Amino acid sequence: MNTKNISTSLLAITMGLTWTTAHAQDEKKVDVGKSEYINSCAACHGAEGKGDGPLAGIIETRIPDLTTLAQRNDNVFPMARVYEIIDGTAEVQAHGSREMPVWGQRYGIEAAEDYYDFEYDSESVIRARILAVAEYIYRLQAEE
């Protein structure tokens, strides 16, 4: 086998392995935003964000359909407002006391427990988790 054939074969094998590895990694990726949403929001807002979670029939206040946030905001997703609601800086009457929506506080406590033996920026961990949830809610937006 000449050098050109060996090079071509090695290139083909490398490309095949790269594709296979990348494909396998894609299947193993965790959707952090979806996971956070399911764990923190779906009980009220529902798995698909339509306001039909298991607690919807128990809570007196009507739970909003998160899939229409952009439609209700001139087709612009209100990212800053969603972020503020999740981190607790924006007060939402339907959420009751300020303790309930302050996921940022809970995320900080969990980060302290998870990373106690590492130096880390807790604010960055909190922001990343909140942004992941907000981005997932963005992906839930209904098509027009």
Helices and strands as residue ranges (DSSP letters): H 3-28, H 32-40, H 42-45, G 66-68, G 71-73, H 79-87, G 93-95, H 103-114, H 122-139
